[in-house]
Amino acid sequence: MTQYNGDDTVKSGHVVITADESFKPIIEEEAFVFKGIYTDAHPEIKYRTENQVLRSFLNDSVRVAILSRELDTTEANVIKRRNLSVETVPVAYDAVVLIVNKVSNDTTITVNDIKNMLAGKTKTDKNIVFDNPNSSLVRYLKGFTGSKELTQKNIYALKSNKEVLNYVSKHENAIGIIGFSWLNDPDPDYADAVNNVKIVSVRDESSKSFAKEYFKPSQTTLALKQYPLSRRLYVINSTGRIGLGRGFQDFMASERGQRIILKSGLLPDSLPQRLINIKE
């Protein structure tokens, strides 16, 4: 169980935050700016799979988590039984993206095709790769397809989003599934891989407004609910006090923090739509 000495404030001290590694690029940028403004603040962010983040949060190893879903009723009750309250703050919308090698002829796909492909109902010579069997992305895909497991012989779990990018950049017959933030302003160690892949446009046949149109992920298509594969990012805080965890949470939700998300290419949760300058 984590010990809290109470020495931290919203602008200073130390706090351990555990975060879904799918969102490392944007969280790192938020932390960089936050620490630049508040030089006495030292948030220590540990990146883990979604399952690991939840485990550490529920066993009280940490009390601030960044996840792509809210706690369910059972999980929230675990926290409440410790006489702690749970504060959940949405900060961004992310897109789940299909990528292919730059030389691939695959440029479009439908939602039903994605579901059938992941369920093994469509014959394909493509290798489908994603980040980690315990990741939030895999949970999303299971929910999306209605499958308990993704066990088809042509579906492979790697270890990280970087590995997915590297694999697809080197294999013409691969389809990768990753979080959108990994494609925007990549670090030098995987920038070449990003330059050698392209995004597949998606059409949702069940959409009431856009059933015949294909869309790539962008801030516009997320805001207008045209791109069908999206998820929300949350900061979940059970510290029950006004400390550094709350300070970083409030910063991400503030106008400054939301503008960082805007610049990253993801959709901020609370900025007015008129301020969104789209990166296409």
LUMBAKOL-465156 format. One line per field, with one value per residue (C-alpha): residue in three letters; chain; x, y, z; residue number from 0. Coordinates in nm, 3 decimals, padded with zeros to 5 digits. Each point is the difference from the previous one (the first is absolute). Layout:
% LUMBAKOL-465156
code: c(ALA_...)
unit: c(A_...)
xx: c(X_...)
yy: c(Y_...)
zz: c(Z_...)
pos: c(NUM_...)
***
This chain:
% LUMBAKOL-465156
code: c(MET_THR_GLN_TYR_ASN_GLY_ASP_ASP_THR_VAL_LYS_SER_GLY_HIS_VAL_VAL_ILE_THR_ALA_ASP_GLU_SER_PHE_LYS_PRO_ILE_ILE_GLU_GLU_GLU_ALA_PHE_VAL_PHE_LYS_GLY_ILE_TYR_THR_ASP_ALA_HIS_PRO_GLU_ILE_LYS_TYR_ARG_THR_GLU_ASN_GLN_VAL_LEU_ARG_SER_PHE_LEU_ASN_ASP_SER_VAL_ARG_VAL_ALA_ILE_LEU_SER_ARG_GLU_LEU_ASP_THR_THR_GLU_ALA_ASN_VAL_ILE_LYS_ARG_ARG_ASN_LEU_SER_VAL_GLU_THR_VAL_PRO_VAL_ALA_TYR_ASP_ALA_VAL_VAL_LEU_ILE_VAL_ASN_LYS_VAL_SER_ASN_ASP_THR_THR_ILE_THR_VAL_ASN_ASP_ILE_LYS_ASN_MET_LEU_ALA_GLY_LYS_THR_LYS_THR_ASP_LYS_ASN_ILE_VAL_PHE_ASP_ASN_PRO_ASN_SER_SER_LEU_VAL_ARG_TYR_LEU_LYS_GLY_PHE_THR_GLY_SER_LYS_GLU_LEU_THR_GLN_LYS_ASN_ILE_TYR_ALA_LEU_LYS_SER_ASN_LYS_GLU_VAL_LEU_ASN_TYR_VAL_SER_LYS_HIS_GLU_ASN_ALA_ILE_GLY_ILE_ILE_GLY_PHE_SER_TRP_LEU_ASN_ASP_PRO_ASP_PRO_ASP_TYR_ALA_ASP_ALA_VAL_ASN_ASN_VAL_LYS_ILE_VAL_SER_VAL_ARG_ASP_GLU_SER_SER_LYS_SER_PHE_ALA_LYS_GLU_TYR_PHE_LYS_PRO_SER_GLN_THR_THR_LEU_ALA_LEU_LYS_GLN_TYR_PRO_LEU_SER_ARG_ARG_LEU_TYR_VAL_ILE_ASN_SER_THR_GLY_ARG_ILE_GLY_LEU_GLY_ARG_GLY_PHE_GLN_ASP_PHE_MET_ALA_SER_GLU_ARG_GLY_GLN_ARG_ILE_ILE_LEU_LYS_SER_GLY_LEU_LEU_PRO_ASP_SER_LEU_PRO_GLN_ARG_LEU_ILE_ASN_ILE_LYS_GLU)
unit: c(A_A_A_A_A_A_A_A_A_A_A_A_A_A_A_A_A_A_A_A_A_A_A_A_A_A_A_A_A_A_A_A_A_A_A_A_A_A_A_A_A_A_A_A_A_A_A_A_A_A_A_A_A_A_A_A_A_A_A_A_A_A_A_A_A_A_A_A_A_A_A_A_A_A_A_A_A_A_A_A_A_A_A_A_A_A_A_A_A_A_A_A_A_A_A_A_A_A_A_A_A_A_A_A_A_A_A_A_A_A_A_A_A_A_A_A_A_A_A_A_A_A_A_A_A_A_A_A_A_A_A_A_A_A_A_A_A_A_A_A_A_A_A_A_A_A_A_A_A_A_A_A_A_A_A_A_A_A_A_A_A_A_A_A_A_A_A_A_A_A_A_A_A_A_A_A_A_A_A_A_A_A_A_A_A_A_A_A_A_A_A_A_A_A_A_A_A_A_A_A_A_A_A_A_A_A_A_A_A_A_A_A_A_A_A_A_A_A_A_A_A_A_A_A_A_A_A_A_A_A_A_A_A_A_A_A_A_A_A_A_A_A_A_A_A_A_A_A_A_A_A_A_A_A_A_A_A_A_A_A_A_A_A_A_A_A_A_A_A_A_A_A_A_A_A_A_A_A_A_A)
xx: c(00.000_00.128_00.100_-00.086_00.193_-00.207_00.299_-00.102_-00.216_-00.168_00.323_00.278_00.122_-00.012_-00.280_-00.004_-00.248_-00.058_-00.112_-00.112_00.308_-00.220_-00.009_00.365_00.071_-00.268_00.048_00.374_-00.065_-00.246_00.252_00.285_-00.193_-00.141_00.348_00.133_-00.260_00.015_00.369_-00.057_-00.252_00.126_-00.275_00.141_-00.196_00.022_-00.128_-00.168_-00.257_-00.360_-00.028_00.313_-00.120_-00.333_00.169_00.230_-00.288_-00.235_00.260_00.085_00.355_-00.089_-00.293_00.016_-00.050_-00.041_-00.220_-00.221_-00.304_-00.174_-00.006_-00.292_-00.228_00.197_00.330_-00.142_-00.134_00.350_00.117_-00.306_00.049_00.325_-00.204_00.153_-00.189_00.065_00.024_-00.009_00.092_-00.020_00.279_00.011_-00.139_00.233_-00.048_00.076_00.182_00.065_00.333_00.159_00.336_00.048_00.011_-00.321_-00.302_-00.232_-00.138_-00.359_-00.193_-00.348_-00.089_-00.158_00.314_00.209_-00.229_00.002_00.376_00.062_-00.255_00.164_-00.307_00.187_00.276_00.306_00.370_00.065_00.170_-00.187_00.216_-00.074_00.192_-00.052_-00.251_-00.066_-00.039_-00.298_00.005_-00.062_-00.285_-00.146_00.027_-00.160_-00.292_-00.017_-00.024_-00.195_00.276_00.141_00.339_00.189_00.156_-00.006_00.325_00.080_-00.043_00.313_00.064_00.332_00.132_-00.060_-00.138_00.355_00.040_-00.327_00.122_00.337_-00.160_-00.249_00.269_00.200_-00.279_-00.220_-00.265_-00.055_-00.283_00.081_-00.246_00.130_-00.094_-00.008_00.243_00.290_-00.027_00.023_00.340_00.182_00.328_00.314_00.029_-00.318_-00.054_00.130_-00.255_-00.284_00.115_-00.024_-00.362_-00.334_-00.343_-00.296_-00.331_-00.301_-00.370_-00.273_-00.289_-00.229_00.047_-00.323_00.180_00.319_-00.071_00.147_00.310_00.351_00.187_00.351_00.048_00.045_-00.121_-00.284_-00.118_00.020_-00.190_-00.270_-00.016_00.080_00.296_-00.152_00.296_00.051_00.058_00.019_00.295_-00.056_00.199_-00.128_00.096_-00.068_00.246_-00.282_00.224_00.122_00.351_00.221_-00.218_-00.289_00.229_00.104_-00.359_-00.125_00.284_-00.094_-00.362_00.091_00.009_00.382_-00.013_-00.281_00.199_00.287_-00.245_-00.124_00.354_00.061_-00.276_-00.238_-00.336_-00.004_-00.293_-00.100_00.140_-00.269_-00.019_00.064_00.357_00.079_00.243_00.009_00.311_-00.094)
yy: c(00.000_00.343_00.236_00.368_00.250_00.297_00.220_00.058_00.287_00.059_00.166_-00.177_-00.326_-00.357_-00.231_-00.334_-00.023_-00.317_00.040_-00.210_-00.033_00.041_00.371_00.056_00.261_00.246_-00.060_00.057_00.332_00.106_-00.093_00.183_00.327_-00.042_-00.051_00.292_00.231_-00.142_-00.076_-00.135_-00.257_-00.353_-00.228_-00.349_-00.167_-00.377_-00.140_-00.339_-00.208_00.078_-00.315_00.095_00.359_-00.123_-00.252_00.259_00.245_-00.252_-00.141_00.357_-00.001_00.329_00.236_00.182_-00.192_00.099_-00.242_-00.024_-00.104_00.082_-00.241_-00.240_-00.035_-00.289_00.185_00.324_-00.192_-00.135_00.361_00.106_-00.282_00.175_00.313_00.171_00.194_-00.035_00.304_-00.069_00.278_-00.047_00.179_-00.119_-00.213_-00.240_-00.192_-00.368_-00.010_-00.266_00.041_-00.176_00.015_00.302_-00.216_-00.189_00.035_-00.023_00.349_-00.056_-00.242_-00.022_-00.056_-00.336_-00.104_00.085_-00.203_-00.299_00.021_00.000_-00.278_-00.221_00.009_00.147_-00.180_00.221_-00.040_00.307_-00.021_00.213_00.137_00.200_00.110_-00.237_-00.268_00.190_00.343_00.234_-00.033_-00.375_00.057_00.256_-00.241_-00.284_00.225_00.132_-00.350_-00.163_-00.262_-00.132_-00.063_00.095_-00.337_-00.030_-00.135_00.317_00.235_00.073_00.187_00.180_00.193_00.368_00.253_00.066_-00.367_00.012_00.300_-00.161_-00.327_00.160_00.229_-00.310_-00.237_00.076_-00.258_00.130_00.198_00.173_00.132_00.281_00.316_00.320_00.193_-00.220_00.137_00.368_00.165_-00.331_-00.021_-00.058_-00.368_-00.092_00.295_-00.199_-00.272_00.254_00.143_-00.346_-00.073_00.151_00.021_-00.200_00.188_-00.158_-00.002_-00.084_-00.154_00.031_00.377_00.198_00.296_-00.129_-00.360_00.046_00.202_-00.104_00.205_00.022_00.095_00.370_00.253_00.090_-00.355_-00.080_00.316_-00.060_-00.373_-00.092_-00.223_-00.305_-00.138_00.231_-00.017_00.250_00.069_00.053_00.102_-00.199_00.132_-00.157_00.205_00.192_00.301_00.313_-00.120_-00.043_-00.274_00.243_00.270_-00.210_-00.113_00.359_00.106_-00.261_00.117_00.370_00.216_-00.029_-00.378_-00.026_00.207_-00.249_-00.276_00.213_00.043_-00.376_-00.077_-00.162_00.160_00.200_-00.082_00.354_00.254_00.173_-00.152_00.339_-00.013_-00.329_00.053_-00.332_-00.195_-00.200)
zz: c(00.000_-00.093_00.277_-00.047_00.209_-00.114_-00.081_-00.361_-00.124_-00.336_-00.121_00.188_00.147_-00.128_-00.107_-00.181_-00.287_-00.198_-00.360_-00.293_-00.221_-00.309_00.077_00.087_-00.270_00.111_00.375_-00.034_-00.173_00.272_00.273_-00.178_-00.013_00.352_00.150_-00.203_00.153_00.354_00.052_00.351_-00.128_-00.059_-00.130_-00.055_-00.277_-00.036_-00.329_00.010_-00.185_00.090_00.212_00.196_00.049_00.137_00.227_00.156_00.042_00.158_00.239_00.113_-00.137_-00.171_00.031_-00.332_-00.324_-00.364_-00.195_-00.307_00.201_00.326_00.292_-00.003_00.302_00.152_-00.035_00.141_00.301_00.073_00.041_00.199_00.249_00.095_00.074_-00.301_-00.263_-00.373_-00.225_-00.374_-00.242_-00.379_-00.185_-00.363_-00.280_-00.179_-00.324_-00.046_-00.332_-00.264_-00.176_-00.295_-00.172_-00.224_-00.315_00.086_-00.227_00.302_00.060_00.120_00.220_00.152_00.363_-00.084_-00.186_00.308_00.226_-00.236_-00.042_00.376_00.054_-00.262_-00.227_-00.295_-00.185_-00.023_-00.053_00.214_00.338_00.252_00.281_00.315_00.305_00.294_00.106_00.326_-00.155_-00.012_-00.377_00.019_00.248_-00.241_-00.294_00.196_00.090_-00.355_-00.152_00.282_00.034_00.326_-00.159_-00.314_-00.075_-00.379_-00.141_-00.196_00.300_00.201_00.323_00.013_00.301_-00.078_-00.246_-00.120_-00.088_-00.195_-00.197_-00.070_-00.107_-00.240_-00.143_-00.101_-00.111_-00.299_00.097_00.355_00.156_00.328_00.258_00.222_00.187_-00.210_00.221_-00.114_-00.354_00.087_00.051_00.068_00.191_-00.209_00.100_-00.191_-00.237_-00.299_00.069_00.012_-00.333_-00.156_00.095_-00.097_00.161_-00.131_-00.039_00.172_-00.091_00.251_-00.196_00.304_00.034_-00.044_-00.153_-00.166_-00.106_-00.348_00.089_00.100_00.260_00.133_00.366_00.069_00.251_-00.235_-00.065_00.372_00.097_-00.261_00.088_-00.359_00.080_00.174_00.202_00.296_00.374_00.284_00.230_00.374_00.305_00.301_00.343_00.340_00.208_00.166_00.044_-00.176_-00.086_-00.304_-00.146_-00.002_-00.138_-00.302_-00.053_00.001_-00.232_-00.261_00.016_-00.005_-00.312_-00.010_00.029_-00.252_-00.250_00.034_-00.090_-00.289_-00.130_00.025_-00.249_00.250_00.079_00.325_00.227_00.086_-00.247_-00.210_-00.347_-00.162_00.137_-00.169_-00.285_-00.175_-00.092_-00.308)
pos: c(0_1_2_3_4_5_6_7_8_9_10_11_12_13_14_15_16_17_18_19_20_21_22_23_24_25_26_27_28_29_30_31_32_33_34_35_36_37_38_39_40_41_42_43_44_45_46_47_48_49_50_51_52_53_54_55_56_57_58_59_60_61_62_63_64_65_66_67_68_69_70_71_72_73_74_75_76_77_78_79_80_81_82_83_84_85_86_87_88_89_90_91_92_93_94_95_96_97_98_99_100_101_102_103_104_105_106_107_108_109_110_111_112_113_114_115_116_117_118_119_120_121_122_123_124_125_126_127_128_129_130_131_132_133_134_135_136_137_138_139_140_141_142_143_144_145_146_147_148_149_150_151_152_153_154_155_156_157_158_159_160_161_162_163_164_165_166_167_168_169_170_171_172_173_174_175_176_177_178_179_180_181_182_183_184_185_186_187_188_189_190_191_192_193_194_195_196_197_198_199_200_201_202_203_204_205_206_207_208_209_210_211_212_213_214_215_216_217_218_219_220_221_222_223_224_225_226_227_228_229_230_231_232_233_234_235_236_237_238_239_240_241_242_243_244_245_246_247_248_249_250_251_252_253_254_255_256_257_258_259_260_261_262_263_264_265_266_267_268_269_270_271_272_273_274_275_276_277_278_279)
***
